[in-house]
């Protein structure tokens, strides 16, 4: 569909009340803009009459609705830290609708922190300023790093307090996604509703996200939809987690309800980027057992895919054995799919065309040295890049990173293998970021925003739009934290 009028649609709501419950935001006292993403608004074809206007402010604070909005909270289930919860749902989120631009591209628009919903489970449905600032900055930074992700259209303060461990100022995030449907959404209908409504959901998701992959030449329409959903979701999930691992990103809460069926990163709660490299690094304050540690993320994603496969078994084939065989093939393919993407990303970071078995000890040795010497993950890889391109003297890197003697010895070994062609060096430059959304900078922006000052939030958001090149003031923005700036624990904010 092209050349149509941009508008709100509600195709998911049209499936029926069992999938979502009508709900409106709870009005707030004194909404004010905290951040506005004009670039995303332009991409979405968001009308100029709604861009950074008082009408938009009221609507994105949950006080009013814009023309065509039809707010609702969606239901889902999920495994949380390995334990199944039969009903979760949007406890502090409202789906305003699906914005369809003139090119026919569809965007879910959701408010996060707009008040209680039927799924709030006794919570207030609100969000403090801190989690809103974190998600706004992290999701946009991830997008510009090249990682599939939900995005942030706006953030507003509410003028009302939110009570957590202390009284904090409140805020609301406007989140944009290809859709907000999750593995947990499938789980709800497969495991809680005994399959009632599952076919409709699976057909909807497959048609919305994977229509080009539905093949019904040897099976029924619903079987083709279920197979496309499972197999394509497996590929996207493998690629997504590979990108996380290549950048040192730790999600923190990889529950099945936090894995979108469209393959985008969602829920920037207790997430963080590593500073010094530690394979088993954990930041999340609620991940006391290290289930979602950095090194565990690929295996957890694999496990979550297997949960989706189990839920889809009745729809994959009329015969149980054939359904099991299909599901097993998809689940078993995940490790190699992940390895293929991750190897390609790592090859680019080290200036290789590809990685052979003979290269693996060299690469493993690099990460071992980083951990032994507590080198900064991002700066070490950029040091490698600048040294290889002979441009280190034209950057602040010499002030920011001092390699250990062991790493310098490793470098000499690496030069015998690396591709110093123009293409190889360009791959390194475009694969190893100069800046990432470091925890101490995010924390600083949160502190200032809580005090009513969003200047640093704006500055960081702008800087992280171009993460692969050096810019002014990068002695501050690219630097790893000082000892007294290190962040060791991150929090959900729910």
N, C-alpha and C positions, 0 to 999 in steps of 0.2 A: 504494500500500500504506500503510495507516494503522493505528494502534492495535495494532501488533505489538510484540513484545518486542525491545528494542534488543540487537544482537548483532554479532559479527564475521562477515563473509562473505568469500569469496575468488573472486569471479566471474572476475577476470582470470587468476588461477592456473588456474582450471578450463579455460581455453583450451588448456593443454598446456605441456609442458616447454620447448618452443622459445621461449616468451615470457618465462619467468622460471625461475630456478634456486633451489631450496631452499637456504637459508643462514641461519645463526644468528649473533648478535652474539658478539664475542670478549669474555669477561668482563673487567671492570675492577676495580681494587683497592679503591677507596674512594669510591663514588658519593655525591654530595650534591646537594641542590636548589640550582640557580642562579636559576631562575624557574619560576613556575607560572601558567597562564592560566585562572583560574577562570571567567571570562566565557565563554571558548570551550568549556570543559568543560561548562558549563550548556547552551550552544547545541547541543552535540553529544549531550546526554543521557548523558554519561559517568558511569558508576555511582559513587555516593558512596563505595563500598568501595575504589575505585581512585583517588580524588582526593587527591593529595598524601600518599599513604600509603607505607609502606616497601615494600609489594608493588609499587606503581606505580613507585617509585624504582628498584627492582631491574630491573623490566621495561624501563623507559625508559633504562636504562643498558646494556641488552643482556645482562644477567646471567641473566635468566630470561624466561619468556614468560607472559603472562596467559591465562586461559581463552579459547580460541577463536582466539588468534593463530597464524599459520602463516608465519613470516618467509621472505622470498625477495628476490632481487636481479633486477631486470628488465634486459633487453637492449635496446639501441638503437644507432643510428649517429648521424652528424651532420656538417654542415659547420661547421668551427671556423675562424673568420677566413677563410672562403671556401674552405678546403681540406677535401676529404671524408675522413672517417675511417670506415672500413667497420664497425668495431665499437667501441663505447664501453661503455655500460651503467652500472649503479649501482656505481661503484667504491668509494664509501664510504657507501652508503645501503642500508637494508633496508626493504622494504615489509612491515609487520607484518600488514596486512590492510585490509579495507574495513569501517569501522564504520558500521552502518546504525542510525539512531535510530528511535524509535517512530513518527515520521511518515514513515519510509521514505527519508529523506535519507541519501545515501551519502558518506562521507568516507574518502579514503585516509589511512592513518596510517603515517608513515615515520620511521625513525631515521636521522639523518645524523651520521656519525662513529663508528659502532659497530664498526668493525674491517674487515678485508679481506673481499672477496667474490670470486667467480670473475671479476669484471670490473675488479679493482683495478689491473691492468696493472703489477704490481710495487710499487704504493703500499701504505701501511700502513692505509688505510681510516679514518684517524682525523682529528679536527679539533681545532685549538687552541681555547682559550676565545674568542679575538678574533672569528673568523668566526661562532661560535655567537651571541655577544652581538649582533653586527651584524645577523645575519639575524632573530633574535628581535625586536629593536627595530624594524628597518626594515619587516619584513613586517606587523607589527601596526600600525605607524604608517600604512602604505599603506592598510590596511583601513579605518582610521578617517578617512582622507582621501577615501575613496570609490572606491578603485582596486581592481579585481578582482585578487586575490592569493592565493598560498598563505598559510597562517597558522602560528603557533607555539603548540603546546599546552604545551610544557615545554622547559626547558634544565637539564642536569645536568652537574656537573663529575665527572671520573672518578678523580681522585687519581693519575693516571699522566701522565708527561711525553710530549709530542709533539715530535719533532725536525723543525724546518724550517730556516730560516737560523740558528736558535738553539733552545735547549730551552725549550719553552713548556708551560704546564699544558693538559691535555686537557679536552674537553667534548663533549657529544652534544646535538643538537637533535631534538625531536620535531616533525616538520613535518606539517601537515594540508593536503590539497588535494582539490578535486573529483575529480581523478585526476592521476597523475604521467605520463600518456602524452603523448608529445611528437611534434613533426614528425619528429624523429630516429627515433622508434619506427617510423613508417611507412617512413622511408628504409631502415631495416635490412632489412625484409622485401621492399621493392620493389627495392632496389639491391644488397644483399648476398646475399639468399636467392633472387634471381631471381623474386620474386613469390610464392614458396611461403609460405603462411600469411598473405598480404596480405588476401585476401577476409575471412577470419575476423576479423582485426584491425579492418578498416574497418567491418565490420558491427557489431562489438562497440562501437567508439567511437561510431558514429552512434547506436546504440540507447541507449547510456549517456548521451550528452550532447545529442543533437539529434533525438530520436525524434519530436518534434512537427513537424519540418521534412522528414521523409522522405516523398517523394511518388512513388508507383509507378504512377500512372495511365498514364504513357506510357513506362515503362521497367521493367526487371527490379528485383527487390528489392535486389540488390547495387549496381546502378547508382543506385538511389534513395538508398541509404546513402552511397555515395561522393560523390554530388552534394550531399547535405545536409551532409556533413562539410566539403567544400571551401568551399561558399558560406557556411555559417554560421561556420566558422572565420575566413574572410576578414572578415566583419562584426565578429566579436568582436575580432580582432586590430587592426583599424582603430580601434575604440573604445578598446582598451587603450592603444595607443601615443599616441592623441590625449590621453588623460588624463595620461600621462607628460609629454608636451610642455607641457601646461597648468600643470604643477606644477614644472617644472624638474628632473625626475628623469632621471638618466642611468644606464642599466642596466649598461653596460660590457662585457658578453659576450653579445651577441645572436646566438649561434650557433643553428643549427636544433635542436640538442639541448636548448636552453634556452627553447624555445617550446612551452608546453603546448597540447594540442589542445582543452582546455576553455576556453582564453582567459584564464588567470590568470597573473599575474607569478610567475616562479620564478627562483631562484638570485640571492641577494643577496650575491654575492661582492664584486667591485670596484665596486659601485654607489655612487652619491652623489647628493645634491641640490645644485644650484648655489647658491652664495652670490651673488657679483657675476655679472651676466649676461654670458655669452659664448656666442655662437651655436654655435661649434665646440668647446665645452668638452669635454675628455677628462680623466677621472680614472684609469681603469684602467691599472695599471703594465704590463700585457701588451698594451695596445692602442697599440703604438708608431706605427702608421700613421694613427691616428685613424679607423679604419673605423667604429667605433661611437660617434663623437662625437654630441653632443646633436642637432645639426641633421640628422644622417644617419639617425636612428632610424626615421622613417617609411619612408624608401626601403629600409632594411635589412629591415624587417618585410615590405614589399612583395616583396622578393627572396626572403625565406624562404617566403612564400606561394606564389610561383612554383615553388619546389622541391617543395612539397607537391603542387601541381597536376601537375607532371611525374610524380611517383610514382603518382598516382591515375589517370593517363590510361588504362591498360588496363581500368579498372573503370567509367569514366564513360559509355562507349558501346561497342557492338559494332563500330562503324565508326570508324576512326582519325580521319577528317576531322571527324566529329561530336564525338568526344571532345576533339579539339584546340580546336574552336570553343567548346565549353562551358567548358573550362578557361580559354581566353583571355578569355571574357566575365567570368568571375569575377575573374581577375587584373586585368583592365583596370578593373573596377569599384572596386578598392581605393582608388585615390587620391581619388575623389570621396566614397567612404564615409568615409575618414579626414577629408577636408576638412569634410564635413557635421558630424561629431561635434566636431572641433576648433573650428570656427567657432562652434558653439553654446556650447561651453565658454568660449571667449574673449569672446563676446558677453556672457555672464553676468558675467565678471570685470570688464568695462568698463561694466556697467550698461545694455547694449543689449538690445533684444528679439531682434535678429538683426544680422548684419553684411552691409552692401551693398558693392558695388564702390567706392562713394564713401568708405566708412569705412576701406578698407584702408590708404591712405596715412597716416591718423591713427594707426592701430594700429602699422603698421610704424615710424612715427616714434617712438613710445613706446619700442619695443625698441631702436631705433638709439640713442636718448638714453641708455638704460640701459647699453648697451655702451660708448658713448663716455665716459660718466662713471663707469663701473664701479659703478653703483648695484646694491644688493642686489635680486635678482629678487622675492623674497617680500615684503620690507618695502616695496618701491616700490608693489606692487599693493595692499598693505594700507593704505599711506599714502593712496593714491587713494580707497580705501573710506572710511577714517575722515574724510578731508577732505570727501568728498561727503556723508557722513551727519552732519557737524558734531559729531563725537564725539571728535575727536583730542585735545582737552584732557582727556578723561576716560580716556585710555589712556597708557601709557608711550611711545607711538610718537614723540613729539617728541624724546625722549632717544635714540631708536634710529635715526632716519632723518632726514637733512637733504637735501632735494631741491636739485638744482642750479638756477641761474637758468633754464637752458634747459628743465628739466622743469616748472618753475612756469609758464613761458610756454606750454608744451604743455598744461598743465592748463587754462589759460584757454580755449584752443581746444577742448579736450575738453568743457568745460561747455556749450558751444553745441550739442553733439550728444547728450550723455548723458541717460538717462532718470532723472530724480530723483523718480519716483513711489515710493511705498512698496514696491511689488513690485520695481522696478528696484534700489533700494538693498538690499533683502533678498537679491536674487540676488548682488549683489556681496559682501555679508557672508558668505554661505554658499559662495562660490566662491574667495575669497582667504584662505588660512589665515593665522593669527597665528603659529603654530609649525609647523615641519617638523623632521624628524630631521636636524639639522645635523651635518656631519662632525666638527666639533671636540667636540661633546657626545657623540657616539657614541664617539669616540676616548677621551675622558675616562672614559666608563663602562667601556670595554674595559680600560683601564689599571687601574682600581680593581678590576674583577672578576678580573683576573689576579693581583691581590694578595689575593684572598679576600673582597673587599668588594663586595656586589651592591646596596648602598643606592641609588647613583645610577642604576643600571640600572632598579631598581624605580620610582624617582621619575620618570624620563623616560618609562618605559612608561605610567605613569598619566597624566602630563601630555599625552602625545600621543593620548590617547583622545578629546580634545575640541579638535581643532586649529583650529576656526573661531571660538573665543571667547577673550576675554582672561581670564587667571586670575592668581592670586598668583605673585609672583616672575618674571613674564614679562620684566622688565628683563634677566634672565639667559637665560631659555629662548627668548625671541624674538629676541635680539640676534644680529647677524652676528658672525663671529669677529674678534678682534683680529688684527693682523698676525702676531704670534707664535703664534696659534692656527690659522691657515689650514692646511688639508689640501690638498695638491696631487696626491697619488697615493694610490690605494686598491689593495688586494691581494686575491687570491683566497683564500689560506690553505690551498690544497690541498697 
